[in-house]
Amino acid sequence: MKSILDRKRATLYAWIGLVFLLLWLFSDLANNPDTFGERAVNNIWRVAYVVVLNYVLFEFTLARASRKRIFSSLFLLVAHIMLYSWGLYAWRFIGIQLGAYTALTTFSSAEAGATKQMEFSVMSIFFFGILRHIYDYIQLKHAAQQLRIEKQEAELNYLKSQTNPHFLFNTLNNIYSLARDKSDLAPESILRLSKILRFMLYEAGGSFVAIEQELKIISDYLALEQLRYDESLRVNFNHDVEDMKQALPPLLLMPLVENAFKHGVSETRNQPFVDIHLSVNKRQLTFIVKNSTEATLEERQAKENIGLSNLRRQLELLYTEYSLSVQQGDYVFTATLKINLASHV
C-alpha cells in the first residue's frame, strides 16, 4: 500500500499544480486584467484544493479500484465527484469567510455554484492526468533503459571475468612449459608475467585504457610467447596510430593475439609465424592478425573458441559500428577486426 506521505509523488503534484495555476493566471491576465489581482488569489485558493484532491484520486482511489471492490470503488468515485463539485464550492465559501477568496461571481443557487466549480475540477483532472501519465512514462522508460544498461554491464563484466582468467591461464601454461624444460628463460618469463598481472590488477578493471597501454601489454605477451619457441618463430608486430591516448576497453584486442598462438602457432610444425598490424586513424580502428596453422581450408572446421565468442559479444555490448571476420586459408588463418571508436554506446 502506498503511503499517504509519499513526498516524491506529492512534490510531483505540487509542480503540476503550479503549472496549472500559471496557465489560469495567464488566462486571467489576458481576459480580465482589471480584476487580475483578486482572480489570482482566488485561483491560488482553488488550485491548492484540487492539488490535494487529484493526488488522492490518482494515487489512491483509482489505484485501488478493481472489479473485486466494485461497490467500494463506485462509492469512492461518487464521493470524489461530490468533493470536486460541492466540496470545491464549500472550499470557496470557506475562503470567502476567511477573507482569502473574493466573490466575483454571484450564483443563482448552490447547485449552480457547485456545477460551475465542477467545470474547474474537470479541467484539473484532465490536466493532472495527462501530465502525470507523461511523467510516469518518462520515468518508466528511464528505468527500463537503466535496467538495460545495468544488465549489459553485468554481462560485460561476466565476459571479462571469463576472458581475463583465460588469458592468464594461457600465460601460466607458457611459463610451466619453460619451467618443465628447466629453461634459463623461466625467470624472465615470470618477470614479464608480473607486468601483465600488474596491468590486469590496476588497469584492466576500468572501462578504458589508452591505446598505448594496450600496445604495451600486447608487446609483453608476444615477448613472453617468443620465449617458448626457438628462432624459427617469426613475429611481426607493427602499428600506425595517430593518437596513442585514444581510449580503448582493456584487453579487447588480446583474444585475437591469444588465438593466433593457441590455435595456430602451437599447432604449426614448420615455419610458424604471426603477423599483427594495428592502425587507428580518424577514430577508425583496424586490427589484423594473421598466423600460421597446420590445417588446410578443407581440413579445418569453422568453430570459434571461447575467446572469439566472448570478443564478439563484448563488441555487441560496446560498439554499434564494428566488424569481426575470420578467414581460413591453406595453412594460414586471418582475423580482421574493424571498429568505429566513436560508436561506443
C-alpha positions as CSV (number, residue, x, y, z in Angstrom):
1,M,0.0,0.0,0.0
2,K,1.3,3.5,-0.9
3,S,2.0,5.8,2.0
4,I,-0.1,8.9,2.1
5,L,3.2,10.7,2.8
6,D,4.9,9.8,-0.4
7,R,6.9,13.0,-0.7
8,K,8.2,12.4,-4.2
9,R,4.7,11.9,-5.6
10,A,3.3,14.8,-3.6
11,T,6.1,17.0,-5.0
12,L,5.1,16.0,-8.5
13,Y,1.5,17.0,-7.9
14,A,2.7,20.3,-6.4
15,W,4.7,21.1,-9.6
16,I,1.7,20.1,-11.8
17,G,-0.5,22.3,-9.7
18,L,1.9,25.2,-10.1
19,V,1.9,24.8,-13.9
20,F,-1.9,24.6,-13.8
21,L,-2.1,27.8,-11.7
22,L,0.3,29.6,-14.1
23,L,-2.0,28.8,-17.0
24,W,-5.0,30.2,-15.2
25,L,-3.1,33.3,-14.2
26,F,-2.0,33.9,-17.8
27,S,-5.7,33.4,-18.9
28,D,-6.9,35.9,-16.3
29,L,-4.3,38.4,-17.2
30,A,-5.3,38.3,-20.8
31,N,-9.1,38.2,-20.3
32,N,-9.6,40.1,-17.0
33,P,-6.8,42.5,-16.4
34,D,-8.9,44.8,-14.2
35,T,-9.6,42.1,-11.6
36,F,-6.4,40.1,-12.1
37,G,-5.2,40.5,-8.5
38,E,-8.4,39.2,-7.0
39,R,-8.6,36.4,-9.5
40,A,-5.0,35.4,-8.9
41,V,-5.7,34.9,-5.2
42,N,-8.9,33.0,-5.9
43,N,-7.1,30.6,-8.2
44,I,-4.3,30.0,-5.7
45,W,-7.1,29.1,-3.2
46,R,-8.8,26.8,-5.6
47,V,-5.7,25.1,-7.0
48,A,-4.5,24.3,-3.5
49,Y,-7.7,22.3,-3.1
50,V,-7.6,20.4,-6.4
51,V,-3.9,19.5,-6.0
52,V,-4.8,17.6,-2.8
53,L,-7.9,16.1,-4.3
54,N,-6.2,15.0,-7.5
55,Y,-3.4,13.5,-5.6
56,V,-5.9,11.3,-3.6
57,L,-7.8,10.5,-6.8
58,F,-4.9,9.2,-8.9
59,E,-2.7,7.8,-6.3
60,F,-5.2,6.1,-4.1
61,T,-8.8,5.9,-5.4
62,L,-8.1,4.9,-9.0
63,A,-5.0,2.8,-8.0
64,R,-7.2,0.7,-5.7
65,A,-10.2,0.4,-7.9
66,S,-10.9,-3.1,-9.1
67,R,-13.8,-5.4,-10.0
68,K,-13.4,-7.2,-6.7
69,R,-14.1,-4.0,-4.9
70,I,-16.7,-2.7,-7.4
71,F,-19.1,-1.3,-4.8
72,S,-16.5,0.4,-2.7
73,S,-14.8,1.7,-5.8
74,L,-18.1,3.2,-7.1
75,F,-18.7,4.7,-3.7
76,L,-15.3,6.4,-3.7
77,L,-15.7,7.7,-7.2
78,V,-19.1,9.2,-6.3
79,A,-17.6,10.7,-3.2
80,H,-14.9,12.3,-5.4
81,I,-17.5,13.8,-7.7
82,M,-19.1,15.4,-4.7
83,L,-15.8,16.7,-3.5
84,Y,-14.9,18.1,-6.9
85,S,-18.3,20.0,-7.1
86,W,-19.9,20.6,-3.7
87,G,-16.6,20.2,-1.9
88,L,-14.9,22.9,-4.0
89,Y,-18.0,25.1,-3.7
90,A,-17.7,24.7,0.1
91,W,-14.0,25.4,-0.1
92,R,-14.9,28.7,-1.9
93,F,-17.3,29.6,0.8
94,I,-14.7,28.9,3.5
95,G,-12.3,31.2,1.6
96,I,-14.8,34.0,1.5
97,Q,-15.4,33.7,5.2
98,L,-11.7,33.8,5.9
99,G,-11.1,36.7,3.5
100,A,-8.9,34.5,1.3
101,Y,-11.3,34.5,-1.6
102,T,-13.2,37.3,-3.4
103,A,-16.6,36.5,-4.6
104,L,-16.5,38.0,-8.1
105,T,-19.5,35.9,-9.3
106,T,-22.9,35.5,-7.8
107,F,-24.7,32.2,-8.4
108,S,-28.5,31.9,-8.5
109,S,-28.3,28.8,-6.4
110,A,-25.9,26.5,-4.6
111,E,-26.5,23.9,-7.3
112,A,-25.4,26.4,-9.9
113,G,-22.3,27.2,-7.9
114,A,-21.4,23.5,-7.5
115,T,-21.8,22.9,-11.2
116,K,-19.5,25.9,-12.0
117,Q,-16.9,24.5,-9.7
118,M,-17.2,21.1,-11.3
119,E,-16.1,22.7,-14.6
120,F,-12.9,23.9,-13.0
121,S,-12.4,20.5,-11.4
122,V,-12.9,18.5,-14.6
123,M,-10.2,20.6,-16.4
124,S,-7.8,20.0,-13.5
125,I,-8.5,16.2,-13.7
126,F,-7.6,16.1,-17.4
127,F,-4.6,18.3,-16.9
128,F,-3.2,16.4,-13.9
129,G,-4.0,13.1,-15.5
130,I,-2.1,13.9,-18.7
131,L,1.0,15.4,-17.1
132,R,1.1,12.5,-14.6
133,H,0.9,10.0,-17.4
134,I,3.7,11.7,-19.3
135,Y,5.9,11.9,-16.2
136,D,5.3,8.2,-15.4
137,Y,6.0,7.2,-18.9
138,I,9.3,9.1,-19.0
139,Q,10.3,7.6,-15.6
140,L,9.4,4.1,-16.8
141,K,11.4,4.5,-20.0
142,H,14.3,5.8,-18.0
143,A,14.1,2.9,-15.5
144,A,13.9,0.4,-18.4
145,Q,17.0,2.0,-20.0
146,Q,18.9,2.0,-16.7
147,L,18.0,-1.7,-16.2
148,R,19.2,-2.5,-19.7
149,I,22.5,-0.7,-19.1
150,E,23.0,-2.5,-15.8
151,K,22.2,-5.8,-17.4
152,Q,24.7,-5.1,-20.2
153,E,27.4,-4.0,-17.7
154,A,26.8,-7.2,-15.7
155,E,27.1,-9.3,-18.8
156,L,30.2,-7.4,-19.9
157,N,31.8,-7.9,-16.5
158,Y,31.0,-11.6,-16.8
159,L,32.6,-11.8,-20.2
160,K,35.7,-10.1,-18.8
161,S,35.8,-12.4,-15.9
162,Q,35.9,-15.3,-18.4
163,T,38.4,-13.7,-20.7
164,N,41.0,-12.5,-18.1
165,P,41.4,-15.9,-16.4
166,H,41.5,-17.5,-19.8
167,F,44.3,-15.1,-20.8
168,L,46.1,-15.7,-17.5
169,F,45.8,-19.5,-17.8
170,N,47.4,-19.5,-21.2
171,T,50.3,-17.3,-19.9
172,L,50.9,-19.6,-17.0
173,N,51.0,-22.6,-19.3
174,N,53.8,-20.8,-21.2
175,I,55.8,-20.4,-18.0
176,Y,55.1,-24.0,-17.0
177,S,56.5,-25.2,-20.3
178,L,59.7,-23.3,-19.7
179,A,60.0,-24.5,-16.1
180,R,59.4,-28.1,-17.1
181,D,62.2,-27.8,-19.6
182,K,64.4,-26.1,-16.9
183,S,64.9,-23.2,-19.3
184,D,67.1,-20.3,-18.2
185,L,64.4,-18.1,-19.6
186,A,61.9,-19.0,-16.9
187,P,62.9,-16.1,-14.6
188,E,62.5,-13.6,-17.4
189,S,59.1,-15.0,-18.3
190,I,58.0,-14.7,-14.6
191,L,59.1,-11.0,-14.7
192,R,57.0,-10.4,-17.8
193,L,54.1,-12.2,-16.3
194,S,54.3,-9.8,-13.3
195,K,54.0,-6.9,-15.6
196,I,50.9,-8.5,-17.2
197,L,49.4,-9.1,-13.8
198,R,50.0,-5.6,-12.7
199,F,48.2,-4.4,-15.8
200,M,45.3,-6.7,-15.1
201,L,45.0,-5.7,-11.4
202,Y,45.4,-1.9,-11.7
203,E,44.5,-1.0,-15.3
204,A,42.1,-3.6,-16.8
205,G,39.5,-3.1,-14.1
206,G,38.4,0.2,-15.6
207,S,36.3,0.8,-18.6
208,F,39.0,2.2,-20.8
209,V,42.8,2.4,-21.2
210,A,44.9,4.4,-23.6
211,I,45.8,2.5,-26.8
212,E,49.5,2.8,-25.9
213,Q,48.8,0.7,-22.8
214,E,47.0,-1.9,-24.8
215,L,50.0,-2.0,-27.2
216,K,52.4,-2.4,-24.3
217,I,50.5,-5.4,-22.9
218,I,50.4,-7.0,-26.3
219,S,54.1,-6.5,-26.7
220,D,54.8,-8.1,-23.3
221,Y,52.6,-11.0,-24.2
222,L,54.3,-11.5,-27.6
223,A,57.7,-11.4,-25.8
224,L,56.5,-14.0,-23.3
225,E,55.3,-16.3,-26.1
226,Q,58.5,-15.9,-28.0
227,L,60.4,-17.3,-25.0
228,R,58.7,-20.7,-25.6
229,Y,59.9,-21.0,-29.2
230,D,63.2,-21.1,-30.9
231,E,64.3,-18.8,-33.6
232,S,62.0,-20.5,-36.2
233,L,59.1,-18.5,-34.9
234,R,58.6,-15.2,-36.8
235,V,56.7,-12.5,-35.1
236,N,55.9,-9.2,-36.8
237,F,54.0,-6.5,-34.8
238,N,53.6,-3.0,-36.3
239,H,51.1,-0.2,-35.7
240,D,50.1,3.1,-37.1
241,V,48.2,5.1,-34.5
242,E,47.6,8.8,-34.9
243,D,46.8,9.3,-31.2
244,M,48.2,7.0,-28.6
245,K,46.0,8.5,-25.9
246,Q,42.7,7.4,-27.5
247,A,40.6,5.2,-25.3
248,L,40.0,1.5,-25.8
249,P,38.4,-1.1,-23.5
250,P,41.3,-3.0,-21.8
251,L,42.4,-6.4,-23.3
252,L,39.8,-6.0,-26.1
253,L,42.4,-7.0,-28.7
254,M,44.1,-9.7,-26.7
255,P,41.8,-12.6,-27.7
256,L,42.9,-12.3,-31.3
257,V,46.5,-12.4,-30.3
258,E,46.0,-15.3,-28.0
259,N,44.0,-17.2,-30.7
260,A,47.0,-16.8,-33.1
261,F,49.3,-18.7,-30.7
262,K,47.0,-21.2,-29.0
263,H,45.1,-22.4,-32.1
264,G,47.7,-21.5,-34.7
265,V,51.4,-21.3,-33.9
266,S,51.3,-24.0,-31.2
267,E,49.9,-26.4,-33.8
268,T,52.4,-25.4,-36.6
269,R,55.5,-27.6,-37.0
270,N,57.1,-25.8,-39.9
271,Q,57.9,-22.1,-40.1
272,P,55.4,-20.8,-37.6
273,F,54.6,-17.1,-37.9
274,V,52.4,-14.3,-36.5
275,D,51.8,-11.0,-38.3
276,I,49.9,-8.3,-36.4
277,H,49.0,-4.9,-37.6
278,L,47.1,-2.2,-35.8
279,S,46.0,1.1,-37.3
280,V,43.8,3.8,-35.8
281,N,43.1,6.8,-37.9
282,K,40.2,9.2,-37.6
283,R,38.7,7.0,-34.9
284,Q,38.6,4.0,-37.2
285,L,40.5,1.1,-35.8
286,T,41.7,-1.9,-37.9
287,F,43.4,-4.8,-36.2
288,I,44.6,-7.7,-38.4
289,V,46.1,-10.8,-37.0
290,K,47.5,-13.4,-39.4
291,N,49.1,-16.6,-38.2
292,S,50.2,-20.0,-39.5
293,T,48.1,-23.1,-39.0
294,E,48.7,-26.8,-39.7
295,A,45.3,-27.3,-41.2
296,T,44.2,-26.7,-44.8
297,L,41.0,-24.9,-45.8
298,E,39.2,-28.3,-46.3
299,E,40.5,-29.8,-43.1
300,R,39.7,-27.1,-40.7
301,Q,36.1,-26.7,-39.4
302,A,34.7,-23.3,-38.7
303,K,34.3,-23.4,-35.0
304,E,35.0,-20.5,-32.7
305,N,36.7,-20.8,-29.4
306,I,35.6,-19.1,-26.2
307,G,37.9,-16.2,-26.7
308,L,36.5,-15.2,-30.1
309,S,32.9,-15.9,-29.0
310,N,33.4,-13.6,-26.0
311,L,35.0,-11.0,-28.1
312,R,32.0,-10.9,-30.5
313,R,29.6,-10.4,-27.6
314,Q,31.7,-7.7,-26.0
315,L,31.8,-5.8,-29.3
316,E,28.0,-6.1,-29.4
317,L,27.7,-4.5,-26.0
318,L,30.4,-1.9,-26.5
319,Y,30.0,-0.6,-30.1
320,T,27.3,0.0,-32.7
321,E,29.7,0.0,-35.7
322,Y,32.2,-2.8,-35.9
323,S,33.0,-6.0,-37.8
324,L,34.9,-9.1,-36.9
325,S,35.8,-11.5,-39.7
326,V,37.9,-14.7,-39.8
327,Q,39.3,-16.3,-42.9
328,Q,40.8,-19.8,-43.1
329,G,43.1,-20.4,-46.0
330,D,45.6,-23.2,-46.7
331,Y,47.9,-23.2,-43.6
332,V,47.0,-19.5,-42.9
333,F,44.4,-18.1,-40.6
334,T,43.5,-14.4,-40.7
335,A,41.3,-12.4,-38.2
336,T,40.3,-8.9,-39.1
337,L,38.7,-6.5,-36.6
338,K,37.3,-3.1,-37.5
339,I,35.8,-0.7,-35.1
340,N,34.5,2.9,-35.3
341,L,35.7,4.0,-31.9
342,A,33.2,6.9,-32.0
343,S,30.3,4.5,-32.0
344,H,30.8,3.5,-28.3
345,V,27.4,3.1,-26.6
